[in-house]
Amino acid sequence: MIFNSDNTKLKYILGIYKDMPGYPTGEDILYYVIKRHCERETGDEITFTDNFVMKKLGHEHSETIIDSLNKLVHSGYIEITRETKDSTSYRVLINDYSNAI
């Protein structure tokens, strides 16, 4: 899967998204997991856990991350694929950064 930087917002190009109010938004989470997947993975399916996102974006943002993930689920961008007592797994359904999904 190739990351399509044509759709990348200026805040990500400049690297200022981490300093913006409400960080991390659902858009920030999707940008991070999709970009990382395109750089490291070969398959088309993009999956991740809430624990992974908290580890990479900061546990201090855990409440905002959970809220953002819930909004992404309700808006249809991601779906829950597995829930355990320790974490929730998600799959990206809508990918604005490549044509693979």
VMD Tcl script that builds the backbone (N, CA, C; Angstrom):
set m [mol new atoms 303]
animate dup $m
set s [atomselect $m all]
$s set {name element resname resid chain x y z} {
  {N N MET 1 A 0.846 -1.173 0.000}
  {CA C MET 1 A 0.000 0.000 0.000}
  {C C MET 1 A 0.896 1.242 0.000}
  {N N ILE 2 A 0.558 2.182 -0.839}
  {CA C ILE 2 A 1.322 3.423 -0.971}
  {C C ILE 2 A 0.562 4.559 -0.290}
  {N N PHE 3 A 1.267 5.308 0.525}
  {CA C PHE 3 A 0.678 6.472 1.195}
  {C C PHE 3 A 0.569 7.601 0.185}
  {N N ASN 4 A -0.630 8.140 0.015}
  {CA C ASN 4 A -0.873 9.210 -0.939}
  {C C ASN 4 A -0.773 10.548 -0.210}
  {N N SER 5 A 0.343 11.213 -0.336}
  {CA C SER 5 A 0.552 12.474 0.376}
  {C C SER 5 A -0.211 13.642 -0.237}
  {N N ASP 6 A -0.864 13.438 -1.378}
  {CA C ASP 6 A -1.656 14.505 -2.004}
  {C C ASP 6 A -2.801 14.956 -1.097}
  {N N ASN 7 A -3.299 14.059 -0.258}
  {CA C ASN 7 A -4.417 14.378 0.622}
  {C C ASN 7 A -3.970 14.818 2.016}
  {N N THR 8 A -2.678 14.948 2.224}
  {CA C THR 8 A -2.148 15.291 3.538}
  {C C THR 8 A -2.380 16.765 3.831}
  {N N LYS 9 A -2.969 17.025 4.990}
  {CA C LYS 9 A -3.230 18.402 5.397}
  {C C LYS 9 A -1.943 19.086 5.818}
  {N N LEU 10 A -1.944 20.385 5.712}
  {CA C LEU 10 A -0.776 21.196 6.018}
  {C C LEU 10 A -0.290 20.995 7.454}
  {N N LYS 11 A -1.215 20.801 8.394}
  {CA C LYS 11 A -0.810 20.629 9.798}
  {C C LYS 11 A 0.072 19.394 9.984}
  {N N TYR 12 A -0.087 18.377 9.140}
  {CA C TYR 12 A 0.760 17.186 9.219}
  {C C TYR 12 A 2.094 17.422 8.506}
  {N N ILE 13 A 2.060 18.143 7.409}
  {CA C ILE 13 A 3.291 18.449 6.682}
  {C C ILE 13 A 4.208 19.304 7.548}
  {N N LEU 14 A 3.635 20.289 8.242}
  {CA C LEU 14 A 4.415 21.168 9.100}
  {C C LEU 14 A 4.723 20.551 10.460}
  {N N GLY 15 A 4.018 19.477 10.816}
  {CA C GLY 15 A 4.241 18.815 12.093}
  {C C GLY 15 A 3.676 19.555 13.289}
  {N N ILE 16 A 2.684 20.403 13.055}
  {CA C ILE 16 A 2.115 21.194 14.156}
  {C C ILE 16 A 0.842 20.595 14.736}
  {N N TYR 17 A 0.399 19.481 14.210}
  {CA C TYR 17 A -0.858 18.890 14.663}
  {C C TYR 17 A -0.829 18.500 16.132}
  {N N LYS 18 A 0.335 18.171 16.666}
  {CA C LYS 18 A 0.441 17.790 18.075}
  {C C LYS 18 A 0.240 18.968 19.016}
  {N N ASP 19 A 0.378 20.171 18.496}
  {CA C ASP 19 A 0.215 21.376 19.305}
  {C C ASP 19 A -1.167 21.993 19.175}
  {N N MET 20 A -2.028 21.380 18.392}
  {CA C MET 20 A -3.346 21.950 18.140}
  {C C MET 20 A -4.328 21.519 19.220}
  {N N PRO 21 A -5.331 22.350 19.482}
  {CA C PRO 21 A -6.343 21.992 20.498}
  {C C PRO 21 A -7.080 20.712 20.117}
  {N N GLY 22 A -7.384 19.903 21.116}
  {CA C GLY 22 A -8.123 18.671 20.885}
  {C C GLY 22 A -7.277 17.497 20.457}
  {N N TYR 23 A -5.948 17.685 20.373}
  {CA C TYR 23 A -5.056 16.588 19.968}
  {C C TYR 23 A -5.130 15.461 20.977}
  {N N PRO 24 A -5.196 14.231 20.504}
  {CA C PRO 24 A -5.310 13.767 19.129}
  {C C PRO 24 A -6.768 13.589 18.719}
  {N N THR 25 A -7.107 14.174 17.626}
  {CA C THR 25 A -8.443 14.009 17.066}
  {C C THR 25 A -8.504 12.664 16.333}
  {N N GLY 26 A -9.692 12.289 15.920}
  {CA C GLY 26 A -9.826 11.076 15.120}
  {C C GLY 26 A -9.015 11.162 13.846}
  {N N GLU 27 A -8.995 12.333 13.256}
  {CA C GLU 27 A -8.214 12.551 12.036}
  {C C GLU 27 A -6.719 12.342 12.306}
  {N N ASP 28 A -6.243 12.819 13.466}
  {CA C ASP 28 A -4.839 12.636 13.835}
  {C C ASP 28 A -4.506 11.156 13.997}
  {N N ILE 29 A -5.415 10.422 14.622}
  {CA C ILE 29 A -5.200 8.986 14.840}
  {C C ILE 29 A -5.157 8.253 13.502}
  {N N LEU 30 A -6.119 8.542 12.636}
  {CA C LEU 30 A -6.135 7.895 11.315}
  {C C LEU 30 A -4.876 8.221 10.534}
  {N N TYR 31 A -4.472 9.468 10.533}
  {CA C TYR 31 A -3.255 9.867 9.826}
  {C C TYR 31 A -2.076 9.046 10.338}
  {N N TYR 32 A -1.925 8.964 11.643}
  {CA C TYR 32 A -0.781 8.258 12.210}
  {C C TYR 32 A -0.797 6.773 11.861}
  {N N VAL 33 A -1.930 6.086 12.097}
  {CA C VAL 33 A -1.941 4.633 11.880}
  {C C VAL 33 A -1.843 4.275 10.396}
  {N N ILE 34 A -2.443 5.074 9.534}
  {CA C ILE 34 A -2.371 4.787 8.095}
  {C C ILE 34 A -0.959 5.056 7.574}
  {N N LYS 35 A -0.379 6.173 7.959}
  {CA C LYS 35 A 0.979 6.495 7.509}
  {C C LYS 35 A 1.966 5.445 8.005}
  {N N ARG 36 A 1.853 5.062 9.251}
  {CA C ARG 36 A 2.750 4.047 9.817}
  {C C ARG 36 A 2.573 2.712 9.103}
  {N N HIS 37 A 1.332 2.333 8.846}
  {CA C HIS 37 A 1.054 1.084 8.147}
  {C C HIS 37 A 1.694 1.093 6.751}
  {N N CYS 38 A 1.538 2.179 6.041}
  {CA C CYS 38 A 2.098 2.276 4.686}
  {C C CYS 38 A 3.623 2.215 4.702}
  {N N GLU 39 A 4.249 2.710 5.751}
  {CA C GLU 39 A 5.710 2.694 5.845}
  {C C GLU 39 A 6.258 1.334 6.253}
  {N N ARG 40 A 5.463 0.537 6.985}
  {CA C ARG 40 A 6.004 -0.687 7.584}
  {C C ARG 40 A 5.342 -1.987 7.160}
  {N N GLU 41 A 4.132 -1.939 6.661}
  {CA C GLU 41 A 3.385 -3.157 6.377}
  {C C GLU 41 A 3.252 -3.380 4.876}
  {N N THR 42 A 2.878 -4.596 4.528}
  {CA C THR 42 A 2.683 -4.914 3.119}
  {C C THR 42 A 1.229 -5.200 2.773}
  {N N GLY 43 A 0.423 -5.597 3.740}
  {CA C GLY 43 A -0.969 -5.934 3.467}
  {C C GLY 43 A -1.843 -4.706 3.316}
  {N N ASP 44 A -3.044 -4.920 2.819}
  {CA C ASP 44 A -3.976 -3.820 2.612}
  {C C ASP 44 A -4.811 -3.505 3.847}
  {N N GLU 45 A -5.042 -4.488 4.709}
  {CA C GLU 45 A -5.875 -4.268 5.877}
  {C C GLU 45 A -5.087 -3.538 6.961}
  {N N ILE 46 A -5.661 -2.464 7.461}
  {CA C ILE 46 A -5.004 -1.673 8.502}
  {C C ILE 46 A -5.733 -1.928 9.811}
  {N N THR 47 A -5.018 -2.530 10.752}
  {CA C THR 47 A -5.575 -2.798 12.063}
  {C C THR 47 A -4.654 -2.222 13.132}
  {N N PHE 48 A -5.234 -1.914 14.277}
  {CA C PHE 48 A -4.477 -1.365 15.389}
  {C C PHE 48 A -5.285 -1.523 16.669}
  {N N THR 49 A -4.646 -1.302 17.804}
  {CA C THR 49 A -5.339 -1.369 19.097}
  {C C THR 49 A -5.311 0.001 19.759}
  {N N ASP 50 A -6.230 0.175 20.704}
  {CA C ASP 50 A -6.228 1.424 21.461}
  {C C ASP 50 A -4.950 1.557 22.285}
  {N N ASN 51 A -4.429 0.445 22.790}
  {CA C ASN 51 A -3.172 0.489 23.553}
  {C C ASN 51 A -2.004 0.957 22.690}
  {N N PHE 52 A -1.956 0.515 21.441}
  {CA C PHE 52 A -0.904 0.949 20.522}
  {C C PHE 52 A -0.975 2.467 20.315}
  {N N VAL 53 A -2.171 2.973 20.071}
  {CA C VAL 53 A -2.342 4.406 19.833}
  {C C VAL 53 A -1.933 5.202 21.065}
  {N N MET 54 A -2.333 4.740 22.239}
  {CA C MET 54 A -1.967 5.450 23.473}
  {C C MET 54 A -0.459 5.431 23.694}
  {N N LYS 55 A 0.162 4.301 23.398}
  {CA C LYS 55 A 1.612 4.199 23.563}
  {C C LYS 55 A 2.330 5.162 22.621}
  {N N LYS 56 A 1.882 5.245 21.381}
  {CA C LYS 56 A 2.560 6.070 20.382}
  {C C LYS 56 A 2.209 7.556 20.479}
  {N N LEU 57 A 0.966 7.875 20.844}
  {CA C LEU 57 A 0.554 9.279 20.882}
  {C C LEU 57 A 0.578 9.866 22.286}
  {N N GLY 58 A 0.732 9.021 23.292}
  {CA C GLY 58 A 0.873 9.517 24.654}
  {C C GLY 58 A -0.270 9.114 25.565}
  {N N HIS 59 A 0.077 8.413 26.636}
  {CA C HIS 59 A -0.933 7.981 27.607}
  {C C HIS 59 A -1.626 9.167 28.273}
  {N N GLU 60 A -0.961 10.312 28.301}
  {CA C GLU 60 A -1.582 11.502 28.892}
  {C C GLU 60 A -2.804 11.952 28.101}
  {N N HIS 61 A -2.943 11.452 26.876}
  {CA C HIS 61 A -4.086 11.787 26.020}
  {C C HIS 61 A -5.117 10.657 25.972}
  {N N SER 62 A -5.048 9.715 26.902}
  {CA C SER 62 A -5.873 8.504 26.808}
  {C C SER 62 A -7.368 8.806 26.748}
  {N N GLU 63 A -7.841 9.758 27.510}
  {CA C GLU 63 A -9.268 10.085 27.493}
  {C C GLU 63 A -9.677 10.639 26.128}
  {N N THR 64 A -8.870 11.518 25.574}
  {CA C THR 64 A -9.144 12.083 24.251}
  {C C THR 64 A -9.056 11.008 23.175}
  {N N ILE 65 A -8.090 10.103 23.301}
  {CA C ILE 65 A -7.931 9.020 22.325}
  {C C ILE 65 A -9.159 8.129 22.308}
  {N N ILE 66 A -9.630 7.716 23.472}
  {CA C ILE 66 A -10.820 6.852 23.547}
  {C C ILE 66 A -12.029 7.566 22.954}
  {N N ASP 67 A -12.196 8.842 23.288}
  {CA C ASP 67 A -13.309 9.621 22.733}
  {C C ASP 67 A -13.199 9.715 21.209}
  {N N SER 68 A -11.992 9.989 20.706}
  {CA C SER 68 A -11.779 10.094 19.258}
  {C C SER 68 A -12.027 8.772 18.556}
  {N N LEU 69 A -11.585 7.668 19.161}
  {CA C LEU 69 A -11.818 6.350 18.568}
  {C C LEU 69 A -13.310 6.040 18.513}
  {N N ASN 70 A -14.037 6.377 19.573}
  {CA C ASN 70 A -15.491 6.153 19.584}
  {C C ASN 70 A -16.176 6.955 18.480}
  {N N LYS 71 A -15.734 8.185 18.275}
  {CA C LYS 71 A -16.310 9.014 17.206}
  {C C LYS 71 A -16.005 8.416 15.834}
  {N N LEU 72 A -14.797 7.875 15.664}
  {CA C LEU 72 A -14.437 7.234 14.391}
  {C C LEU 72 A -15.298 6.004 14.130}
  {N N VAL 73 A -15.576 5.233 15.169}
  {CA C VAL 73 A -16.444 4.057 15.023}
  {C C VAL 73 A -17.841 4.501 14.613}
  {N N HIS 74 A -18.377 5.490 15.310}
  {CA C HIS 74 A -19.743 5.940 15.032}
  {C C HIS 74 A -19.878 6.620 13.678}
  {N N SER 75 A -18.795 7.185 13.171}
  {CA C SER 75 A -18.852 7.829 11.856}
  {C C SER 75 A -18.536 6.863 10.717}
  {N N GLY 76 A -18.153 5.606 11.045}
  {CA C GLY 76 A -17.916 4.593 10.027}
  {C C GLY 76 A -16.506 4.555 9.468}
  {N N TYR 77 A -15.578 5.306 10.039}
  {CA C TYR 77 A -14.194 5.288 9.558}
  {C C TYR 77 A -13.443 4.039 10.006}
  {N N ILE 78 A -13.781 3.535 11.192}
  {CA C ILE 78 A -13.153 2.319 11.708}
  {C C ILE 78 A -14.236 1.443 12.309}
  {N N GLU 79 A -13.893 0.170 12.513}
  {CA C GLU 79 A -14.814 -0.732 13.199}
  {C C GLU 79 A -14.039 -1.490 14.270}
  {N N ILE 80 A -14.763 -1.880 15.291}
  {CA C ILE 80 A -14.171 -2.696 16.350}
  {C C ILE 80 A -14.138 -4.135 15.856}
  {N N THR 81 A -12.967 -4.757 15.931}
  {CA C THR 81 A -12.841 -6.143 15.490}
  {C C THR 81 A -12.683 -7.111 16.655}
  {N N ARG 82 A -12.253 -6.609 17.798}
  {CA C ARG 82 A -12.056 -7.477 18.958}
  {C C ARG 82 A -11.975 -6.625 20.217}
  {N N GLU 83 A -12.593 -7.121 21.273}
  {CA C GLU 83 A -12.520 -6.444 22.561}
  {C C GLU 83 A -12.105 -7.450 23.627}
  {N N THR 84 A -11.142 -7.061 24.431}
  {CA C THR 84 A -10.748 -7.841 25.600}
  {C C THR 84 A -10.797 -6.901 26.792}
  {N N LYS 85 A -10.525 -7.456 27.974}
  {CA C LYS 85 A -10.548 -6.597 29.163}
  {C C LYS 85 A -9.403 -5.589 29.146}
  {N N ASP 86 A -8.360 -5.864 28.364}
  {CA C ASP 86 A -7.178 -5.001 28.343}
  {C C ASP 86 A -7.103 -4.042 27.163}
  {N N SER 87 A -7.746 -4.385 26.040}
  {CA C SER 87 A -7.650 -3.508 24.870}
  {C C SER 87 A -8.774 -3.775 23.879}
  {N N THR 88 A -8.891 -2.851 22.946}
  {CA C THR 88 A -9.848 -2.971 21.853}
  {C C THR 88 A -9.076 -2.882 20.545}
  {N N SER 89 A -9.400 -3.771 19.605}
  {CA C SER 89 A -8.764 -3.776 18.287}
  {C C SER 89 A -9.711 -3.166 17.271}
  {N N TYR 90 A -9.131 -2.455 16.310}
  {CA C TYR 90 A -9.899 -1.751 15.298}
  {C C TYR 90 A -9.361 -2.074 13.908}
  {N N ARG 91 A -10.219 -1.876 12.908}
  {CA C ARG 91 A -9.826 -1.995 11.512}
  {C C ARG 91 A -10.298 -0.735 10.804}
  {N N VAL 92 A -9.423 -0.158 9.985}
  {CA C VAL 92 A -9.751 1.047 9.227}
  {C C VAL 92 A -10.656 0.655 8.056}
  {N N LEU 93 A -11.788 1.341 7.934}
  {CA C LEU 93 A -12.736 1.096 6.850}
  {C C LEU 93 A -12.626 2.152 5.752}
  {N N ILE 94 A -12.361 3.393 6.151}
  {CA C ILE 94 A -12.241 4.490 5.195}
  {C C ILE 94 A -10.837 5.063 5.319}
  {N N ASN 95 A -10.116 5.040 4.200}
  {CA C ASN 95 A -8.726 5.491 4.179}
  {C C ASN 95 A -8.606 6.636 3.180}
  {N N ASP 96 A -8.457 7.841 3.691}
  {CA C ASP 96 A -8.332 9.017 2.830}
  {C C ASP 96 A -6.916 9.212 2.296}
  {N N TYR 97 A -5.988 8.354 2.686}
  {CA C TYR 97 A -4.580 8.547 2.331}
  {C C TYR 97 A -4.043 7.546 1.321}
  {N N SER 98 A -4.852 6.629 0.846}
  {CA C SER 98 A -4.431 5.735 -0.228}
  {C C SER 98 A -5.666 5.173 -0.915}
  {N N ASN 99 A -5.469 4.539 -2.029}
  {CA C ASN 99 A -6.580 3.970 -2.795}
  {C C ASN 99 A -6.806 2.505 -2.491}
  {N N ALA 100 A -6.090 1.952 -1.516}
  {CA C ALA 100 A -6.150 0.515 -1.269}
  {C C ALA 100 A -7.436 0.093 -0.566}
  {N N ILE 101 A -8.051 0.974 0.193}
  {CA C ILE 101 A -9.291 0.596 0.905}
  {C C ILE 101 A -10.462 1.281 0.260}
}
mol reanalyze $m
mol bondsrecalc $m
mol representation Tube
mol addrep $m
